[in-house]
Amino acid sequence: MSIEHTIGVSVVVQDEAGRLLVIQREDDKTFDLPGGWVDPGETPDQAAVREVREETGFDVKLRELADVYIRQESGTVHLTYLGEQIGGELRTSGESIKVLYCHLNTIEHWHADQGLRVRRALSK
């Protein structure tokens, strides 16, 4: 069984003020945690670290797996980690028009179920 495009990963990274690291997506202009799909041959942990680096320019250390969410309509599994920034420089990517830290309650338009998944991860 291939895990390509069946396991997604996201990482909740907060700064000292408790603000979340988010990207504003280029495709639909909604906000998203840094993350993406697990590629063949990599672990979900490796994918999470890679995706944050690709989408934000930051290096992160994963602290823990905070939430597992299954999208019933697609059967995809989404893992949400808590992580911390350990290096790198903030930048956008081909997938994002903005990368920033902001407070959870200031984000009105999350991509898909990201808002729910952030809240679930932070409540643990």
DRENKOL-119167 format. One line per field, with one value per residue: x, y, z of N, C-alpha, C, O in turn; residue in three letters. Coordinates in Angstrom, 1 decimal, always signed. Example, Ala and Ser with C-alpha at 12.3 -4.5 7.8 and 13.67 -1.06 7.14 Angstrom:
<atoms>
n.east <- +13.2;+12.8 .
n.north <- -5.7;-2.2 .
n.up <- +7.8;+7.1 .
ca.east <- +12.3;+13.7 .
ca.north <- -4.5;-1.1 .
ca.up <- +7.8;+7.1 .
c.east <- +13.2;+12.9 .
c.north <- -3.3;+0.0 .
c.up <- +7.8;+7.9 .
o.east <- +14.2;+13.4 .
o.north <- -3.3;+1.1 .
o.up <- +8.5;+8.0 .
residu <- ALA;SER .
</atoms>
This chain:
<atoms>
n.east <- +0.8;+0.6;+1.7;+1.5;+0.0;-2.0;-1.4;-1.3;+0.6;+1.0;+2.3;+2.2;+3.5;+4.6;+5.3;+7.1;+5.1;+2.8;+1.7;+0.7;+2.6;+1.8;+0.8;-0.3;-2.1;-1.3;-3.0;-5.9;-6.0;-6.5;-5.8;-3.3;-1.7;+1.9;+2.7;+2.0;+1.9;+3.0;+5.8;+6.7;+8.8;+9.6;+9.3;+6.4;+7.3;+9.7;+8.6;+7.0;+9.0;+10.4;+8.4;+7.7;+10.1;+10.3;+8.0;+8.2;+10.8;+11.9;+13.6;+12.6;+12.0;+10.4;+8.1;+6.0;+3.4;+0.3;-2.3;-4.5;-6.3;-9.0;-10.1;-13.2;-14.6;-12.6;-10.8;-8.2;-5.5;-4.6;-1.9;-1.1;+1.4;+3.1;+5.6;+8.8;+10.5;+13.9;+15.8;+16.8;+15.4;+12.7;+10.6;+8.6;+7.1;+6.6;+4.1;+2.9;+1.7;+2.1;+3.9;+3.6;+3.5;+0.7;-2.1;-4.4;-7.1;-7.4;-7.5;-9.6;-10.3;-9.7;-7.9;-9.7;-10.1;-8.3;-8.5;-10.0;-8.3;-6.1;-7.1;-7.8;-5.3;-4.0;-5.5;-4.7 .
n.north <- -1.2;+2.2;+5.2;+7.6;+10.7;+10.0;+10.4;+13.3;+16.0;+18.5;+21.3;+22.9;+25.8;+28.0;+31.4;+33.3;+35.0;+33.5;+33.4;+31.9;+30.2;+30.7;+30.2;+32.1;+30.8;+30.5;+29.6;+29.6;+31.7;+31.4;+30.6;+28.5;+26.0;+25.3;+22.6;+19.4;+16.7;+13.4;+12.1;+9.3;+6.9;+8.5;+9.3;+10.4;+12.3;+13.2;+14.3;+16.4;+18.2;+18.8;+20.0;+22.3;+23.7;+24.0;+25.6;+27.8;+28.6;+28.1;+26.1;+23.4;+21.7;+18.9;+18.5;+16.9;+14.6;+15.8;+15.6;+13.5;+13.3;+12.2;+12.5;+11.9;+11.9;+11.6;+9.8;+10.3;+10.7;+13.0;+14.3;+16.3;+18.1;+19.4;+21.9;+23.5;+26.5;+26.4;+27.5;+29.0;+31.3;+33.4;+33.2;+33.3;+30.8;+29.0;+28.2;+29.9;+33.2;+34.8;+34.5;+34.3;+35.2;+35.0;+35.7;+33.1;+33.7;+35.7;+34.9;+34.4;+32.9;+29.8;+27.2;+24.5;+22.1;+23.2;+25.1;+23.8;+21.6;+22.9;+23.9;+21.6;+20.4;+22.2;+22.1;+19.8 .
n.up <- +0.0;-0.9;+0.7;-0.4;-0.8;+1.1;+3.7;+5.5;+6.9;+9.4;+11.1;+14.2;+15.2;+17.6;+18.6;+21.1;+22.1;+21.8;+19.3;+16.2;+13.6;+10.3;+6.9;+4.1;+1.6;-1.9;-3.8;-3.0;-1.2;+1.5;+5.0;+6.4;+8.3;+8.2;+6.2;+4.5;+2.2;+2.9;+1.4;-0.7;+0.8;+3.0;+6.5;+8.4;+10.3;+9.2;+6.9;+7.9;+9.0;+6.7;+5.1;+6.6;+6.4;+3.6;+3.0;+4.7;+5.3;+7.8;+10.1;+12.1;+15.2;+16.1;+18.7;+19.7;+18.6;+18.2;+17.4;+15.5;+12.7;+10.7;+7.5;+6.6;+4.1;+2.2;+3.2;+3.9;+6.2;+8.7;+10.4;+13.1;+14.4;+17.3;+17.4;+17.4;+16.4;+15.3;+13.8;+10.7;+8.1;+7.7;+4.9;+1.9;-0.3;-3.4;-2.9;-1.2;-0.4;+1.8;+4.8;+8.2;+11.7;+13.8;+15.9;+16.9;+17.0;+15.2;+12.7;+10.0;+7.8;+7.3;+5.6;+4.4;+6.9;+8.7;+10.8;+12.8;+13.3;+14.3;+16.7;+18.0;+18.4;+20.0;+22.3;+23.6 .
ca.east <- +0.0;+1.4;+1.2;+1.5;-1.3;-3.0;-1.1;-0.9;+1.2;+1.0;+3.0;+1.8;+4.7;+4.2;+6.4;+7.1;+3.8;+1.8;+1.2;+0.9;+3.2;+0.8;+1.0;-1.5;-1.9;-1.3;-4.2;-7.2;-5.8;-6.9;-4.6;-2.9;-0.4;+2.8;+2.5;+1.8;+1.8;+4.2;+6.4;+7.2;+10.1;+9.9;+8.3;+5.6;+8.1;+10.6;+7.8;+6.6;+10.1;+10.7;+7.3;+7.9;+11.3;+10.0;+7.0;+8.4;+12.2;+12.3;+13.9;+11.8;+12.2;+9.1;+8.0;+5.1;+2.3;-0.7;-3.6;-4.7;-7.6;-9.3;-11.2;-14.1;-14.9;-11.4;-10.0;-6.9;-5.2;-3.8;-1.2;-0.7;+2.5;+3.6;+7.0;+9.4;+11.5;+15.2;+16.7;+16.3;+15.0;+11.3;+10.4;+7.5;+7.4;+5.7;+2.7;+2.4;+1.9;+2.5;+4.2;+3.6;+3.0;-0.5;-3.0;-5.4;-8.5;-7.4;-7.6;-11.0;-10.5;-8.7;-8.1;-10.3;-10.3;-7.1;-8.8;-10.4;-7.2;-5.2;-7.7;-7.7;-3.9;-3.6;-6.3;-4.2 .
ca.north <- +0.0;+3.4;+6.3;+8.9;+11.4;+9.5;+11.0;+14.7;+16.5;+19.9;+21.6;+24.1;+26.4;+29.3;+32.2;+33.6;+35.6;+32.5;+33.5;+30.8;+30.4;+30.3;+30.7;+32.4;+30.0;+31.2;+29.1;+30.1;+32.9;+31.0;+30.4;+27.1;+25.6;+24.7;+21.2;+18.8;+15.2;+12.5;+11.5;+7.9;+6.7;+9.3;+9.2;+11.6;+13.2;+13.8;+15.1;+17.6;+19.0;+19.2;+20.9;+23.6;+24.3;+24.4;+26.6;+29.0;+28.9;+27.8;+24.8;+23.1;+20.5;+18.4;+18.1;+15.8;+14.4;+16.4;+15.2;+12.6;+13.6;+11.5;+13.1;+10.8;+11.9;+11.2;+8.7;+10.8;+10.9;+14.2;+14.3;+17.6;+18.1;+20.6;+22.0;+24.8;+27.0;+26.3;+28.2;+29.4;+32.6;+33.5;+33.5;+32.7;+29.8;+29.0;+27.9;+30.9;+34.7;+35.4;+33.7;+35.2;+34.7;+35.7;+35.0;+32.2;+34.3;+36.8;+34.2;+34.2;+32.0;+28.7;+26.3;+23.2;+21.9;+23.6;+25.8;+22.7;+20.8;+23.7;+24.0;+20.2;+20.2;+23.1;+21.7;+18.6 .
ca.up <- +0.0;-0.9;+1.5;-1.2;-0.8;+2.0;+5.0;+5.5;+8.1;+9.7;+12.4;+15.0;+15.8;+18.2;+19.1;+22.6;+22.4;+21.6;+18.0;+15.3;+12.3;+9.3;+5.6;+3.3;+0.4;-3.2;-4.6;-2.6;-0.3;+2.9;+5.8;+6.6;+9.0;+7.3;+6.1;+3.2;+2.1;+3.1;+0.2;-0.6;+1.4;+4.1;+7.6;+8.7;+11.0;+8.2;+6.0;+8.7;+9.1;+5.3;+4.6;+7.3;+5.8;+2.2;+3.0;+5.6;+5.5;+9.1;+10.6;+13.3;+16.0;+16.5;+20.2;+19.9;+17.8;+19.1;+16.9;+14.4;+12.1;+9.5;+6.6;+6.2;+2.7;+1.3;+3.8;+4.2;+7.6;+8.9;+11.6;+13.5;+15.4;+18.0;+17.1;+17.8;+15.5;+15.8;+12.9;+9.3;+7.9;+7.2;+3.5;+1.2;-1.3;-4.5;-2.5;-0.3;-0.7;+3.0;+5.9;+9.3;+13.0;+14.2;+16.9;+16.4;+16.9;+14.1;+11.3;+9.7;+6.6;+7.3;+4.5;+4.7;+8.3;+9.5;+12.1;+13.7;+13.7;+15.2;+18.0;+18.6;+18.8;+21.1;+23.5;+24.3 .
c.east <- +0.9;+0.8;+1.1;+0.1;-2.4;-2.7;-0.6;-0.3;+1.1;+1.7;+2.5;+3.1;+4.2;+5.4;+6.2;+5.7;+2.6;+1.1;+1.6;+1.7;+2.2;+1.3;-0.3;-1.2;-2.1;-2.6;-5.5;-7.2;-6.2;-5.6;-4.5;-1.7;+0.6;+2.7;+2.3;+1.7;+3.1;+4.6;+6.7;+8.6;+10.5;+8.9;+7.5;+6.4;+9.0;+9.8;+7.4;+7.8;+10.4;+9.6;+7.4;+9.0;+11.0;+9.0;+7.3;+9.9;+12.7;+12.6;+13.2;+12.3;+10.8;+9.1;+7.1;+4.0;+1.1;-2.1;-3.6;-6.2;-7.8;-10.4;-12.0;-14.4;-13.8;-10.6;-8.6;-6.7;-4.3;-3.2;-0.8;+0.3;+2.6;+5.1;+7.5;+10.5;+12.9;+16.2;+16.0;+15.8;+13.6;+11.3;+9.1;+8.0;+6.5;+4.3;+2.1;+2.6;+2.3;+2.9;+4.4;+3.2;+1.8;-1.3;-4.1;-6.7;-8.5;-7.6;-9.1;-11.2;-9.4;-9.0;-8.7;-10.6;-9.2;-7.5;-9.2;-9.2;-6.2;-5.8;-7.6;-6.3;-3.5;-4.4;-5.7;-3.2 .
c.north <- +1.2;+4.4;+7.6;+9.5;+10.8;+10.0;+12.4;+15.1;+18.0;+20.2;+22.9;+24.6;+27.8;+30.1;+32.5;+34.3;+34.7;+32.6;+32.3;+31.1;+29.8;+30.8;+31.1;+31.7;+30.9;+30.8;+29.6;+31.2;+32.6;+30.8;+28.9;+27.0;+25.2;+23.2;+20.7;+17.3;+14.6;+11.9;+10.1;+7.8;+7.6;+9.1;+10.4;+12.6;+13.9;+14.7;+16.5;+18.6;+19.6;+20.2;+22.3;+24.4;+24.8;+25.6;+27.9;+29.5;+28.5;+26.4;+24.6;+21.8;+20.1;+18.0;+16.9;+15.7;+14.8;+15.9;+14.4;+12.9;+12.9;+12.2;+12.0;+10.7;+11.4;+10.0;+9.1;+11.0;+12.1;+14.2;+15.8;+17.5;+19.4;+20.7;+23.4;+25.2;+26.9;+26.9;+28.6;+30.8;+32.6;+33.9;+32.8;+31.6;+29.9;+28.7;+28.9;+32.4;+35.4;+34.3;+34.6;+34.5;+35.6;+35.0;+34.2;+32.9;+35.4;+36.2;+33.8;+33.1;+31.0;+27.9;+25.0;+23.1;+22.3;+24.2;+24.8;+22.0;+21.6;+23.7;+22.6;+20.0;+21.0;+22.8;+20.5;+18.9 .
c.up <- +0.0;+0.0;+0.8;-1.2;+0.1;+3.4;+4.8;+6.8;+8.2;+11.0;+13.0;+15.6;+16.3;+18.6;+20.6;+23.0;+22.2;+20.2;+17.1;+14.1;+11.3;+7.9;+5.0;+2.0;-0.9;-3.9;-4.2;-1.6;+1.1;+3.7;+6.2;+7.5;+7.9;+7.3;+4.7;+3.3;+2.3;+1.8;+0.4;-0.1;+2.6;+5.2;+7.7;+9.4;+10.1;+7.3;+6.7;+8.7;+7.7;+4.9;+5.3;+6.6;+4.4;+2.2;+3.7;+5.6;+6.8;+9.3;+11.9;+13.9;+16.4;+18.0;+20.4;+18.8;+18.6;+18.6;+15.6;+13.9;+10.8;+8.7;+6.1;+4.7;+1.7;+1.9;+4.1;+5.7;+7.7;+10.3;+11.9;+14.7;+16.1;+17.7;+17.5;+16.7;+16.1;+14.9;+11.6;+9.3;+7.2;+5.7;+3.0;+0.3;-2.5;-4.2;-1.6;-0.7;+0.6;+4.0;+7.1;+10.6;+13.3;+15.2;+16.3;+16.1;+15.8;+12.7;+11.1;+8.7;+6.6;+6.0;+5.0;+6.2;+9.2;+10.8;+13.2;+14.2;+14.6;+16.6;+18.8;+19.1;+20.0;+22.4;+24.2;+25.3 .
o.east <- +1.8;-0.4;+0.7;-0.8;-3.6;-3.5;+0.4;-0.7;+1.2;+1.8;+2.5;+3.7;+3.6;+6.5;+5.3;+5.3;+1.5;+0.1;+2.6;+1.5;+1.8;+2.1;-1.4;-0.3;-2.9;-3.2;-6.2;-8.2;-6.2;-4.5;-5.5;-0.9;+0.2;+2.5;+2.3;+1.4;+4.2;+3.8;+7.1;+9.5;+11.6;+7.7;+7.9;+6.3;+9.2;+10.3;+7.4;+7.6;+10.7;+10.0;+7.2;+8.9;+11.3;+9.2;+6.7;+10.1;+14.0;+12.0;+13.1;+12.8;+10.1;+10.0;+7.5;+3.7;+0.8;-3.0;-2.7;-7.1;-6.9;-11.5;-11.6;-14.4;-14.1;-9.9;-7.8;-7.6;-3.3;-4.0;-0.2;+0.0;+2.2;+5.8;+6.8;+11.1;+13.1;+17.4;+14.8;+15.9;+13.4;+12.0;+8.6;+9.2;+5.7;+3.3;+0.9;+3.7;+2.8;+2.3;+5.1;+2.7;+1.9;-1.1;-4.6;-7.3;-9.6;-7.7;-9.7;-12.2;-8.4;-10.1;-8.2;-11.2;-9.1;-6.8;-8.8;-9.1;-5.6;-5.1;-7.4;-6.1;-2.8;-4.0;-6.2;-2.6 .
o.north <- +1.3;+4.5;+8.6;+8.8;+10.9;+9.9;+12.6;+14.5;+18.7;+19.3;+24.0;+23.9;+28.6;+29.5;+32.0;+34.1;+35.2;+32.0;+31.7;+32.2;+28.7;+31.7;+30.5;+32.1;+31.8;+31.7;+30.1;+31.6;+33.5;+30.7;+28.2;+27.9;+24.7;+22.6;+21.5;+16.8;+15.1;+11.3;+9.6;+8.6;+7.5;+8.6;+11.5;+13.8;+15.2;+15.8;+17.5;+19.8;+20.8;+21.3;+23.3;+25.6;+26.0;+26.5;+28.9;+30.6;+28.7;+25.5;+25.5;+20.9;+20.9;+17.3;+16.0;+16.8;+14.2;+15.9;+14.5;+12.7;+12.9;+12.4;+11.2;+9.6;+10.9;+9.4;+8.2;+11.4;+12.2;+14.2;+16.4;+16.9;+20.4;+19.7;+24.2;+24.3;+27.3;+26.9;+28.5;+31.6;+31.9;+34.9;+31.9;+31.4;+30.9;+28.9;+28.8;+32.6;+36.5;+33.2;+35.6;+33.4;+36.8;+33.8;+34.6;+32.6;+36.0;+36.9;+33.1;+32.4;+31.2;+27.8;+24.4;+24.0;+21.8;+24.0;+24.9;+21.7;+21.0;+23.5;+22.6;+19.5;+20.5;+23.2;+20.2;+18.0 .
o.up <- +0.8;+0.2;+1.4;-1.6;-0.2;+4.3;+4.1;+7.9;+7.2;+11.8;+12.3;+16.5;+15.7;+19.0;+21.2;+24.1;+22.4;+20.0;+17.4;+13.5;+11.3;+7.8;+5.3;+1.3;-0.9;-4.6;-5.1;-1.1;+1.9;+3.1;+6.2;+7.6;+6.9;+8.4;+3.7;+4.3;+2.1;+1.1;+1.5;-0.5;+3.1;+5.0;+7.2;+9.1;+10.1;+6.9;+6.0;+8.5;+7.6;+4.3;+4.6;+6.3;+4.0;+1.3;+3.4;+6.0;+7.1;+8.7;+12.8;+13.3;+17.0;+18.4;+21.1;+18.2;+19.7;+19.4;+14.8;+14.7;+10.0;+9.3;+5.3;+4.1;+0.7;+1.1;+4.5;+6.4;+6.9;+11.3;+11.1;+15.7;+15.6;+17.9;+17.9;+16.2;+17.2;+15.2;+11.5;+10.3;+6.2;+5.3;+3.6;+0.1;-2.5;-4.9;-1.3;-1.4;+0.5;+4.0;+7.1;+10.6;+13.2;+15.4;+15.3;+15.1;+15.6;+11.8;+11.8;+8.7;+6.0;+5.5;+6.0;+6.8;+10.4;+11.8;+14.3;+15.4;+15.5;+17.6;+20.0;+20.2;+20.9;+23.5;+25.3;+25.9 .
residu <- MET;SER;ILE;GLU;HIS;THR;ILE;GLY;VAL;SER;VAL;VAL;VAL;GLN;ASP;GLU;ALA;GLY;ARG;LEU;LEU;VAL;ILE;GLN;ARG;GLU;ASP;ASP;LYS;THR;PHE;ASP;LEU;PRO;GLY;GLY;TRP;VAL;ASP;PRO;GLY;GLU;THR;PRO;ASP;GLN;ALA;ALA;VAL;ARG;GLU;VAL;ARG;GLU;GLU;THR;GLY;PHE;ASP;VAL;LYS;LEU;ARG;GLU;LEU;ALA;ASP;VAL;TYR;ILE;ARG;GLN;GLU;SER;GLY;THR;VAL;HIS;LEU;THR;TYR;LEU;GLY;GLU;GLN;ILE;GLY;GLY;GLU;LEU;ARG;THR;SER;GLY;GLU;SER;ILE;LYS;VAL;LEU;TYR;CYS;HIS;LEU;ASN;THR;ILE;GLU;HIS;TRP;HIS;ALA;ASP;GLN;GLY;LEU;ARG;VAL;ARG;ARG;ALA;LEU;SER;LYS .
</atoms>
